[in-house]
Amino acid sequence: MKKLILTFLASIGLVLGCGKAWANPLIIPNNSGVPNQVYQDINYVFTSAGLASPGLTSNTQAALNYEYTGPDAYWEELAPAGSKAEVAVISIGAANTDTLGVFPQGSPSSINYIAPSETGFTTLGNGSISNPFPGNAGNQSGHFGFALTTVSHITHLPTTWYSDTGLNSDKGEHMLAFYLPQLNGTTFYVNNGTTTKQITLGQNTYLMGWEDNPLSPSDNDYKDEVFLVSNVVPAPEPMTLMLFGLGVAALFGFAWRKRVAIA
């Protein structure tokens, strides 16, 4: 029976792809050499969205309260199988020159880069119309993974790291996700390098921290590039807004006429 259970669990891992799943949170060491820790980025996106800061004071708190410990190699949560969904990638902070994209399961070389490349070793914007975050959105469907392409400041060579650890040269976990459903319905302005637009975040919103160097040697702070990733809440169509306005006007008109008739 034990052998059967182990075989069943192994088969689940093959279906889902490589990557941590149902594990204890990975505690990120605090790194005083970077402008912000991951926990500070979480506080920052809350306040930038107009919400009260969760008041995190350590990466341990961030891990225990927000780290996503489910399967993270491929992301059907953001675009359910058989349907398309608009997914936003918003750059929050950058160190090296990194670019985030997505790829369909089974085709790791078919990367669609969504957000523009960023660098600067700093926080990028605040999500307001006058200081938008770098970012973009695009339609995704089915099982897709994330890929971060970087030019390492250690090796000085271009490298791509994947959410699927089995595709990484060191087989290590280079992405940590923090689930932030509290941001559902909040809005940020993002700029894709050409235009600025407003994006409304959905229920499935995650802050993703990346380690863009081989895990050995590395500081393992998962702070080399930080993104918000979310399914986008569609903006109402102009016709829908017009019909809604007409309906409200008709309702007020009916109430007025009824009041006049009674008088």
Backbone torsions as a table, in degrees:
resi	resn	phi	psi	omega
1	MET	NA	-43.4	179.4
2	LYS	-60.1	-41.2	179.2
3	LYS	-63.9	-38.0	179.8
4	LEU	-64.3	-42.9	179.9
5	ILE	-63.5	-43.7	179.7
6	LEU	-63.1	-39.1	178.2
7	THR	-64.2	-40.6	179.3
8	PHE	-63.8	-44.6	178.9
9	LEU	-63.6	-38.4	178.5
10	ALA	-64.4	-38.4	179.4
11	SER	-65.8	-35.6	176.2
12	ILE	-61.7	-43.4	179.2
13	GLY	-60.3	-37.3	179.1
14	LEU	-67.5	-37.6	-179.5
15	VAL	-68.4	-43.5	-175.5
16	LEU	-77.9	-20.6	-174.2
17	GLY	91.9	169.7	-178.1
18	CYS	-78.4	154.1	-177.7
19	GLY	138.6	154.8	-176.6
20	LYS	-66.3	150.2	178.4
21	ALA	-154.4	132.9	176.6
22	TRP	53.5	40.4	-177.3
23	ALA	-107.2	168.9	170.9
24	ASN	-69.1	150.4	179.1
25	PRO	-58.9	144.8	174.2
26	LEU	-87.5	118.6	-178.5
27	ILE	-83.0	121.0	-179.3
28	ILE	-85.0	132.3	175.9
29	PRO	-68.2	144.2	173.7
30	ASN	-68.2	137.4	-177.4
31	ASN	-125.8	104.1	-177.3
32	SER	-70.1	-7.7	-177.6
33	GLY	-85.3	0.1	179.2
34	VAL	-115.3	153.1	-176.4
35	PRO	-59.6	-42.3	-179.8
36	ASN	-132.5	146.1	169.9
37	GLN	-85.1	167.1	177.5
38	VAL	-59.4	-41.2	-179.2
39	TYR	-61.9	-34.0	177.7
40	GLN	-70.6	-34.0	175.4
41	ASP	-64.0	-39.2	177.5
42	ILE	-63.5	-46.9	175.3
43	ASN	-55.7	-41.3	-174.6
44	TYR	-66.4	-43.3	-178.2
45	VAL	-69.2	-31.7	175.6
46	PHE	-62.8	-51.3	-177.3
47	THR	-69.2	-33.5	176.9
48	SER	-65.4	-28.4	178.4
49	ALA	-84.9	0.5	179.9
50	GLY	86.2	13.7	178.7
51	LEU	-100.3	162.8	175.4
52	ALA	-69.2	140.2	177.6
53	SER	-64.5	138.1	175.4
54	PRO	-69.2	-10.1	175.1
55	GLY	71.4	31.7	178.8
56	LEU	-68.0	142.4	-179.7
57	THR	-123.3	4.6	179.2
58	SER	-161.3	159.3	175.3
59	ASN	-67.3	-26.7	176.4
60	THR	-62.8	-44.7	176.7
61	GLN	-61.7	-41.1	178.9
62	ALA	-59.9	-44.1	-178.6
63	ALA	-65.7	-46.6	-175.2
64	LEU	-70.8	-28.4	-176.3
65	ASN	-97.5	-27.6	-170.0
66	TYR	-131.6	-16.7	-172.9
67	GLU	-65.3	132.9	179.6
68	TYR	-82.6	122.2	-176.2
69	THR	-113.1	12.4	174.3
70	GLY	-82.5	-173.4	179.0
71	PRO	-61.1	127.8	-176.2
72	ASP	-126.0	13.8	177.9
73	ALA	-75.8	-42.9	-179.5
74	TYR	-133.3	149.2	-162.9
75	TRP	-123.0	80.9	173.4
76	GLU	-77.3	-17.7	179.1
77	GLU	-58.7	-33.6	-176.0
78	LEU	-85.7	-24.5	179.8
79	ALA	-149.7	91.5	-176.2
80	PRO	-55.8	148.5	-179.4
81	ALA	-56.9	138.6	178.6
82	GLY	84.2	2.1	179.6
83	SER	-139.9	161.3	176.2
84	LYS	-108.3	146.4	178.0
85	ALA	-143.4	147.2	176.6
86	GLU	-82.8	124.7	-177.4
87	VAL	-116.5	129.3	179.2
88	ALA	-98.4	140.1	172.1
89	VAL	-121.6	116.3	-174.1
90	ILE	-121.1	122.4	-179.1
91	SER	-81.0	124.0	-179.8
92	ILE	-100.6	-41.9	-179.0
93	GLY	-152.9	153.0	-176.2
94	ALA	-144.1	150.9	172.3
95	ALA	-118.2	-78.0	176.9
96	ASN	-82.0	179.9	176.5
97	THR	-82.9	102.9	-175.7
98	ASP	-124.4	148.9	179.1
99	THR	-132.6	129.6	-178.3
100	LEU	-103.3	136.2	176.6
101	GLY	-141.1	-178.8	178.1
102	VAL	-125.5	156.3	178.1
103	PHE	-143.9	146.3	178.2
104	PRO	-73.2	145.4	178.7
105	GLN	-57.0	130.5	-179.0
106	GLY	95.1	-9.2	-179.8
107	SER	-133.3	68.9	-175.1
108	PRO	-66.4	-16.7	178.5
109	SER	-86.6	-9.0	-179.2
110	SER	-94.8	70.4	-175.5
111	ILE	-91.9	129.0	174.4
112	ASN	-105.0	106.4	-178.3
113	TYR	-79.0	123.2	-174.5
114	ILE	-95.7	-53.8	-175.8
115	ALA	-91.1	150.0	177.5
116	PRO	-66.9	156.0	177.1
117	SER	-64.7	141.7	-179.3
118	GLU	-135.5	153.5	175.3
119	THR	-152.5	-173.2	173.7
120	GLY	123.5	-12.2	177.9
121	PHE	55.7	47.3	-174.6
122	THR	-159.2	171.2	171.1
123	THR	-77.0	141.2	-172.6
124	LEU	-109.8	98.4	175.8
125	GLY	75.7	-174.6	175.0
126	ASN	-138.1	8.5	175.8
127	GLY	83.6	5.1	177.7
128	SER	-87.0	168.0	-179.6
129	ILE	-66.8	-28.6	179.5
130	SER	-85.5	-17.9	-179.2
131	ASN	-144.1	65.8	-174.2
132	PRO	-69.8	155.9	170.7
133	PHE	-74.5	147.1	167.9
134	PRO	-66.3	139.7	179.6
135	GLY	171.0	179.6	-178.7
136	ASN	-165.8	175.8	177.4
137	ALA	-141.4	151.5	178.7
138	GLY	-156.5	158.8	-179.4
139	ASN	-77.1	133.9	177.6
140	GLN	-131.0	161.1	177.8
141	SER	-151.8	153.7	174.0
142	GLY	66.2	-156.4	179.9
143	HIS	-83.0	117.0	175.9
144	PHE	-135.5	152.8	177.7
145	GLY	-113.7	172.9	177.8
146	PHE	-106.3	147.4	179.4
147	ALA	-136.7	132.2	178.7
148	LEU	-114.6	118.4	177.5
149	THR	-102.4	129.8	-174.1
150	THR	-140.7	156.9	167.5
151	VAL	-106.2	106.6	-172.3
152	SER	-65.8	138.1	175.6
153	HIS	-79.8	-4.8	176.0
154	ILE	-94.4	-51.4	-177.5
155	THR	-93.6	-19.6	-177.2
156	HIS	60.9	24.0	178.8
157	LEU	-119.3	147.3	176.9
158	PRO	-69.0	135.1	-179.5
159	THR	-139.1	145.7	174.1
160	THR	-117.4	128.8	176.2
161	TRP	-110.7	144.1	-172.6
162	TYR	-118.3	153.8	170.9
163	SER	-67.0	-26.3	173.6
164	ASP	-84.0	106.3	-174.2
165	THR	-62.3	-24.8	179.3
166	GLY	-66.1	-17.1	179.0
167	LEU	-91.7	-9.9	-177.9
168	ASN	-83.0	143.2	-176.6
169	SER	-61.9	-30.4	178.4
170	ASP	-99.9	3.5	-179.8
171	LYS	58.5	22.4	-176.0
172	GLY	-99.1	167.6	178.0
173	GLU	-86.5	111.4	-177.7
174	HIS	-105.5	-1.1	-179.0
175	MET	-133.9	132.5	170.7
176	LEU	-119.0	139.1	-179.3
177	ALA	-115.9	141.3	179.1
178	PHE	-122.9	120.3	-173.7
179	TYR	-82.5	122.9	-175.2
180	LEU	-127.2	67.4	180.0
181	PRO	-65.4	-16.1	178.4
182	GLN	-62.3	-19.4	-179.3
183	LEU	-84.1	-0.3	179.0
184	ASN	-55.9	126.4	178.0
185	GLY	88.3	-7.2	177.2
186	THR	-82.6	160.4	-175.7
187	THR	-124.7	147.1	172.6
188	PHE	-133.6	149.8	168.4
189	TYR	-92.9	134.9	179.5
190	VAL	-129.0	152.1	179.5
191	ASN	-124.4	127.1	-177.8
192	ASN	-93.5	14.6	-178.0
193	GLY	100.8	-16.0	-179.7
194	THR	-126.6	-48.6	-176.3
195	THR	-129.8	156.7	176.2
196	THR	-110.2	134.9	177.9
197	LYS	-143.3	159.8	-179.8
198	GLN	-92.8	135.9	179.7
199	ILE	-124.5	131.7	175.3
200	THR	-101.1	124.1	-176.8
201	LEU	-77.7	150.7	180.0
202	GLY	-102.0	-171.4	-178.0
203	GLN	-64.2	-36.9	-178.1
204	ASN	-91.5	82.4	-179.7
205	THR	-117.8	130.7	-177.4
206	TYR	-132.2	141.4	166.4
207	LEU	-96.4	125.4	-177.3
208	MET	-114.4	122.5	176.4
209	GLY	-105.8	134.8	-174.5
210	TRP	-117.2	143.1	168.2
211	GLU	-105.2	113.5	-171.2
212	ASP	-100.4	15.0	173.9
213	ASN	-118.3	158.0	172.6
214	PRO	-52.9	141.4	-174.0
215	LEU	-63.3	-18.2	173.5
216	SER	-138.7	110.8	2.4
217	PRO	-86.1	145.7	176.7
218	SER	-168.0	158.3	175.3
219	ASP	-85.3	-10.8	177.0
220	ASN	52.0	42.2	-180.0
221	ASP	-96.0	-7.1	178.5
222	TYR	50.4	42.7	-175.7
223	LYS	-127.0	5.7	-176.2
224	ASP	-69.2	-28.9	173.3
225	GLU	-153.5	130.7	-178.0
226	VAL	-124.9	129.0	-177.7
227	PHE	-127.8	150.2	160.4
228	LEU	-96.8	131.9	177.0
229	VAL	-125.2	131.8	-175.1
230	SER	-154.1	150.5	165.8
231	ASN	-75.3	136.1	-172.7
232	VAL	-87.6	134.4	173.2
233	VAL	-78.2	120.2	-177.2
234	PRO	-61.0	139.5	174.7
235	ALA	-74.7	142.6	178.4
236	PRO	-59.1	139.0	176.6
237	GLU	-67.5	147.7	178.6
238	PRO	-53.7	-39.9	179.9
239	MET	-64.8	-38.1	178.5
240	THR	-63.4	-43.1	178.5
241	LEU	-63.3	-39.5	-179.3
242	MET	-65.5	-43.9	180.0
243	LEU	-65.0	-38.3	177.3
244	PHE	-62.5	-43.5	179.0
245	GLY	-63.0	-41.7	178.2
246	LEU	-63.9	-38.5	179.4
247	GLY	-64.6	-42.4	177.9
248	VAL	-64.0	-43.4	179.9
249	ALA	-62.1	-42.5	179.6
250	ALA	-64.4	-38.4	179.5
251	LEU	-63.7	-44.1	177.7
252	PHE	-65.2	-38.2	178.7
253	GLY	-63.8	-40.5	178.5
254	PHE	-64.0	-43.8	-179.6
255	ALA	-63.5	-38.4	-179.8
256	TRP	-66.3	-44.8	-179.3
257	ARG	-64.5	-37.8	179.8
258	LYS	-65.0	-39.3	179.6
259	ARG	-67.1	-38.6	178.2
260	VAL	-65.8	-40.8	-178.8
261	ALA	-65.4	-38.2	179.1
262	ILE	-67.3	-38.8	179.8
263	ALA	-65.2	NA	NA
